[in-house]
Amino acid sequence: SFQKLPLKDKSKDELFQLGSTFNNMISRLEIQYDKQKQFVYDASHELRTPLTVIESYANMLKRWGKNKPDALEEGIDAILSEAVRMKEMTNDMLELAKADDLLELQMEEINLRELCCQTAKDMEMATGRKVEVDVASKEVFITADRQKMKQLLLIFIDNAFKYGADHVNITAYINAKTVFLQVTDNGFGIADDHKEFIFDRFFRTDKARNRETGGAGLGLAIAKQIVDAHNGKIAVQSVLGEGSTFICSFPADLKAVSK
Ligand code: ADP
């Protein structure tokens, strides 16, 4: 039979290697599968809350809606706002569900400083609050996906204002072979024992959960996905009660120029 075939040492080695490659592949697939399962579990869990609210208001409307104009108003408002929240959540989930290597990047050379200024202006218009681009920011060019980089900035700025900041500062600079993009806020700050989790999908501090400010804890997971897709790193520095700085660093390509 096959097993009795005399194998030369070389073939044994090859067979052994093949076996261990195969094992690696399987355990990688298993990890992926567990992650997917966890994602589906968490996603369903998060969607259930707004769905339950919608269901109970719809029931209420069915029973009392015709006779009570007040209830009608209240019910419709609640249903609408939960539906909007669910839509935002499912958009985020769809984005995150794309495997990292499927994230389609439209790479182009972008002037990071210009993008920061543009995004800051957009956010100032939208929020009426100050978003400042650090004057020390240099002209930094980076080959990246413009939309995704903008989305990255928007996530940080949006969070800053959600979590207590009234002022946000963006800095872009290049140091040796690394391009840095930093967003600093003067908000609540993040406790040390939360720092390692904030980039996880669906993680929200209890305080954030209680604030009823939208979000399903996916913003920073999307931010990390964008940074990963650009071969970058993401980190946070924060002091409770003082504020937070989110730091993204990207390998500078040869074309990145600092003037
Ligand atoms: P979401 O904002 O929907 O909760 P995120 O993934 O963007 O989800 O953030 C995860 C958690 O990290 C938030 O719930 C909040 O507790 C914390 N966090 C994020 N950004 C900041 C910030 N700028 N200041 C303080 N806490 C923050």
Residues whose N, C-alpha, C, O or C-beta is under 5 A from the ligand:
A	BS01	ADP	F156 N159 A160 Y163 G187 F188 G189 I190 I198 F203 R204 T205 A208 G214 G215 A216 G217 L218 G219 L220 A221 S244
